[in-house]
Amino acid sequence: MFFQPRPPAVDKASSKLIPSLAYARARTAVKYSIFSLARNALSYHERWPRVWRSPEPRREYAVVIVGGGGHGLAAAYYLAKNHGITDVAVIEKGWLGGGNTGRNTTIVRSNYYLDPNAHFYEHSLKLWEGLSADLNFNVMYSPRGVINLAHSYADLDAYARRGNAMRLNGIDAELLTREEVAARVPLLDCSPAARYPIMGGLLQGRGGVARHDAVAWGYARGADARGVDIIQQCEVTGLQRDGNRITAVETTRGTIRAKKFGLAVAGHSGHVAAMAGFRLPIETHVLQALVSEPLKPVLDTVVTSGAVHFYISQSDKGELVMGGDIDGYNSYGQRSNLPAIEHSVQSMIALFPSFSRVRMMRTWGGVMDMSMDGSPIIGKSPLDNLYLDCGWCYGGFKATPASGWCFAHTIANDAPHALNAAFTLDRYALGKTIDEKGGGPYPWVH
Ligand SMILES: Cc1cc2nc3c(=O)[nH]c(=O)nc-3n(C[C@H](O)[C@H](O)[C@H](O)COP(=O)(O)OP(=O)(O)OC[C@H]3O[C@@H](n4cnc5c(N)ncnc54)[C@H](O)[C@@H]3O)c2cc1C
C-alpha cells in the first residue's frame, strides 16, 4: 500500500495551493547505491521494487498535468519537492517520455544571447549539473562541450557578440580559432578548400549531452516517491469548462476533476488548447534525427553548424547522433522522410569527409511545438486555472529541469517565477517577443 496524501486546501484569495502536511509522509523510493546494488545481488536482482506505481486515476486532484514528457514530470516533481503539493496526477496518453523527450538528440547548453533565455537556460544547466544526485538516478549528464562552427567573418562577429553577452551573464563561453577547433575535433575538415570553410567557433565547455529517457524516468521516480500519481495510457480527449475555468479533463479512463490544470503536451499543444476553446501561436512541425552504426570513440564534443543547419555528437553506445532542420510544412506524423535524411548525411560528409563510409542505422521524427519567436511560453493561459508550458521548438530537452521548476512555481503561486516572467502568452499581442535569432514571426526560421 502506498500512502495517498490528502488534497491540499486552496487559498481562494490568492489562488495558491496550500501544501499538505501529509507531504512529509509520502512514500520513499529505494535509494540506489552500491549497498542496495550489493543487497539486491544476493536475490539475483529479482526483488527490486517498481520504479514508479501505476495507480488507477482518482476522480479528483489538486493539480492535473497533461503530458508525461520530461516537462510534465519535472513540473510534478518540483510541485512536490519545492512546494509541498503532492496531490497531483500526470496524465500521459502513451508511455513516459514517448514523445519528444525520448526522441531528441540530447544536447544541453545555455549559450543564449538574450537575457531572458540566458538566465533561464543557465538555471537549467545548473540543475543539470546536480540532477543525478538530486534524483538519485543517473541522467548521464556529460559536459563534453558544444561548439557552434563559424563559417564566415560575419559568423565570427556574431559569435563574439553572443560569447560576450554570455560572459556578462556569468555563463562560460570561449571563442575558438580555426586551429583550436581543428585540435579539438580532429576529424572535422578544417582545410581552406572545405565545402563550408571553418573560420573558428564558439565553445560552451559546460554544454554537452544527457540521457533523455533517464530524465523522464528519474523525474517520474522522484515525483511518484513523493505521492504524485503517474497515469500512462490515458489520453485527454476533452476539457470541461465552467465560465473561465476548467473543471475537469475527460480522458479515455474517465473524467478527472482538479483545481488547477497544466498543459505540457509539446507538439499537441494547439490541439489540446483547442479543447479548452482558444488558439495558440504555435505550429506543429516534424523534426527528425538519425544515428549511425556504433563506432569506437571518434568525436568527444557536440558540433553544430548553423550554415548547413546540422549538428552531430557521439553517444555513449558509439552511435553518431545527428539531425538538421524541421520540415517546412505542418504535420503530426512522428516519422522521418528521405529528403531530411539526405540533407543530414550530405552535411555530415561536407563537414566530416571520413564519415562517408559510416552506415546509418535508425531514423525517426518528433512533433515540435514551434512558437513564433523561437522562445517558449511558460505561464498563464486565457483561462483562470489553466497553465501553459509549450513553444519549445527544437530546444526543449535542455530546458526540462528549469521548465519543470518554473512551471511548478507558476502553478503553485498562480504567478510566474522571475526566470519565466518574460515567457508569457500575451507577449505576442504586446510586441514583446523574445526573438533570439532575429528571424521574425516565422517558426521555420527559428
Ligand atoms: C529529433 C529531435 C531532436 C531534438 N534534439 C534536441 C536537443 O538536442 N536538445 C534539446 O534541448 N531539445 C531537443 N529536441 C526538443 C525536445 O525534445 C523537446 O522540446 C522536449 O523534449 C519537449 O519535452 P516535453 O515534455 O514538453 O514534450 P514531450 O516529451 O513530447 O511530452 C509531451 C507528452 O504529452 C503527451 N500528450 C500529448 N497529447 C496528449 C493528450 N491529449 N493526453 C495525454 N497526453 C498527451 C505525449 O504523448 C507526450 O508524451 C529535439 C526534438 C526532436 C524531435
The ligand as an SDF file (V2000), in Angstrom:
LIG
                    3D

 53 58  0  0  0  0  0  0  0  0999 V2000
   14.6140   14.7510  -33.3670 C   0  0  0  0  0  0  0  0  0  0  0  0
   14.6060   15.7130  -32.2160 C   0  0  0  0  0  0  0  0  0  0  0  0
   15.8100   16.2170  -31.7440 C   0  0  0  0  0  0  0  0  0  0  0  0
   15.8220   17.1170  -30.6890 C   0  0  0  0  0  0  0  0  0  0  0  0
   17.0210   17.4900  -30.1630 N   0  0  0  0  0  0  0  0  0  0  0  0
   17.0600   18.2840  -29.0610 C   0  0  0  0  0  0  0  0  0  0  0  0
   18.3050   18.5580  -28.4500 C   0  0  0  0  0  0  0  0  0  0  0  0
   19.3590   18.0560  -28.8590 O   0  0  0  0  0  0  0  0  0  0  0  0
   18.3130   19.3810  -27.3720 N   0  0  0  0  0  0  0  0  0  0  0  0
   17.1670   19.9400  -26.8760 C   0  0  0  0  0  0  0  0  0  0  0  0
   17.2400   20.7010  -25.9180 O   0  0  0  0  0  0  0  0  0  0  0  0
   15.9500   19.6420  -27.4220 N   0  0  0  0  0  0  0  0  0  0  0  0
   15.8700   18.8260  -28.4890 C   0  0  0  0  0  0  0  0  0  0  0  0
   14.6630   18.4790  -29.0350 N   0  0  0  0  0  0  0  0  0  0  0  0
   13.4220   19.0780  -28.4860 C   0  0  0  0  0  0  0  0  0  0  0  0
   12.9870   18.3880  -27.2090 C   0  0  0  0  0  0  0  0  0  0  0  0
   12.9640   17.0030  -27.3960 O   0  0  0  0  0  0  0  0  0  0  0  0
   11.6000   18.8590  -26.7810 C   0  0  0  0  0  0  0  0  0  0  0  0
   11.4910   20.2630  -26.8380 O   0  0  0  0  0  0  0  0  0  0  0  0
   11.3030   18.4100  -25.3480 C   0  0  0  0  0  0  0  0  0  0  0  0
   11.6130   17.0680  -25.1700 O   0  0  0  0  0  0  0  0  0  0  0  0
    9.8530   18.6670  -25.0330 C   0  0  0  0  0  0  0  0  0  0  0  0
    9.5230   17.9820  -23.8440 O   0  0  0  0  0  0  0  0  0  0  0  0
    8.0140   17.9080  -23.4140 P   0  0  0  0  0  0  0  0  0  0  0  0
    7.9540   17.1800  -22.1220 O   0  0  0  0  0  0  0  0  0  0  0  0
    7.4400   19.2870  -23.4810 O   0  0  0  0  0  0  0  0  0  0  0  0
    7.3240   17.1270  -24.5970 O   0  0  0  0  0  0  0  0  0  0  0  0
    7.0860   15.5180  -24.9100 P   0  0  0  0  0  0  0  0  0  0  0  0
    8.2530   14.7610  -24.4020 O   0  0  0  0  0  0  0  0  0  0  0  0
    6.7140   15.4480  -26.3010 O   0  0  0  0  0  0  0  0  0  0  0  0
    5.8950   15.2260  -23.9240 O   0  0  0  0  0  0  0  0  0  0  0  0
    4.5630   15.5880  -24.2170 C   0  0  0  0  0  0  0  0  0  0  0  0
    3.7110   14.3940  -23.9040 C   0  0  0  0  0  0  0  0  0  0  0  0
    2.3420   14.7670  -23.9850 O   0  0  0  0  0  0  0  0  0  0  0  0
    1.6350   13.6210  -24.3740 C   0  0  0  0  0  0  0  0  0  0  0  0
    0.3130   14.0290  -24.8860 N   0  0  0  0  0  0  0  0  0  0  0  0
    0.0500   14.7400  -25.9930 C   0  0  0  0  0  0  0  0  0  0  0  0
   -1.2840   14.8960  -26.1370 N   0  0  0  0  0  0  0  0  0  0  0  0
   -1.8500   14.2830  -25.0610 C   0  0  0  0  0  0  0  0  0  0  0  0
   -3.2050   14.0840  -24.6450 C   0  0  0  0  0  0  0  0  0  0  0  0
   -4.2440   14.5440  -25.3630 N   0  0  0  0  0  0  0  0  0  0  0  0
   -3.4270   13.3840  -23.4990 N   0  0  0  0  0  0  0  0  0  0  0  0
   -2.4030   12.9010  -22.7650 C   0  0  0  0  0  0  0  0  0  0  0  0
   -1.1060   13.0490  -23.1210 N   0  0  0  0  0  0  0  0  0  0  0  0
   -0.8310   13.7370  -24.2560 C   0  0  0  0  0  0  0  0  0  0  0  0
    2.5160   12.9880  -25.4570 C   0  0  0  0  0  0  0  0  0  0  0  0
    2.2190   11.6270  -25.6480 O   0  0  0  0  0  0  0  0  0  0  0  0
    3.9060   13.2400  -24.8780 C   0  0  0  0  0  0  0  0  0  0  0  0
    4.4300   12.1150  -24.2060 O   0  0  0  0  0  0  0  0  0  0  0  0
   14.6010   17.5700  -30.0990 C   0  0  0  0  0  0  0  0  0  0  0  0
   13.3900   17.0520  -30.5730 C   0  0  0  0  0  0  0  0  0  0  0  0
   13.3930   16.1150  -31.6070 C   0  0  0  0  0  0  0  0  0  0  0  0
   12.0790   15.5420  -32.0790 C   0  0  0  0  0  0  0  0  0  0  0  0
  1  2  1  0
  2  3  1  0
  2 52  2  0
  3  4  2  0
  4  5  1  0
  4 50  1  0
  5  6  2  0
  6  7  1  0
  6 13  1  0
  7  8  2  0
  7  9  1  0
  9 10  1  0
 10 11  2  0
 10 12  1  0
 12 13  2  0
 13 14  1  0
 14 15  1  0
 14 50  1  0
 15 16  1  0
 16 17  1  0
 16 18  1  0
 18 19  1  0
 18 20  1  0
 20 21  1  0
 20 22  1  0
 22 23  1  0
 23 24  1  0
 24 25  2  0
 24 26  1  0
 24 27  1  0
 27 28  1  0
 28 29  2  0
 28 30  1  0
 28 31  1  0
 31 32  1  0
 32 33  1  0
 33 34  1  0
 33 48  1  0
 34 35  1  0
 35 36  1  0
 35 46  1  0
 36 37  1  0
 36 45  1  0
 37 38  2  0
 38 39  1  0
 39 40  1  0
 39 45  2  0
 40 41  1  0
 40 42  2  0
 42 43  1  0
 43 44  2  0
 44 45  1  0
 46 47  1  0
 46 48  1  0
 48 49  1  0
 50 51  2  0
 51 52  1  0
 52 53  1  0
M  END
$$$$
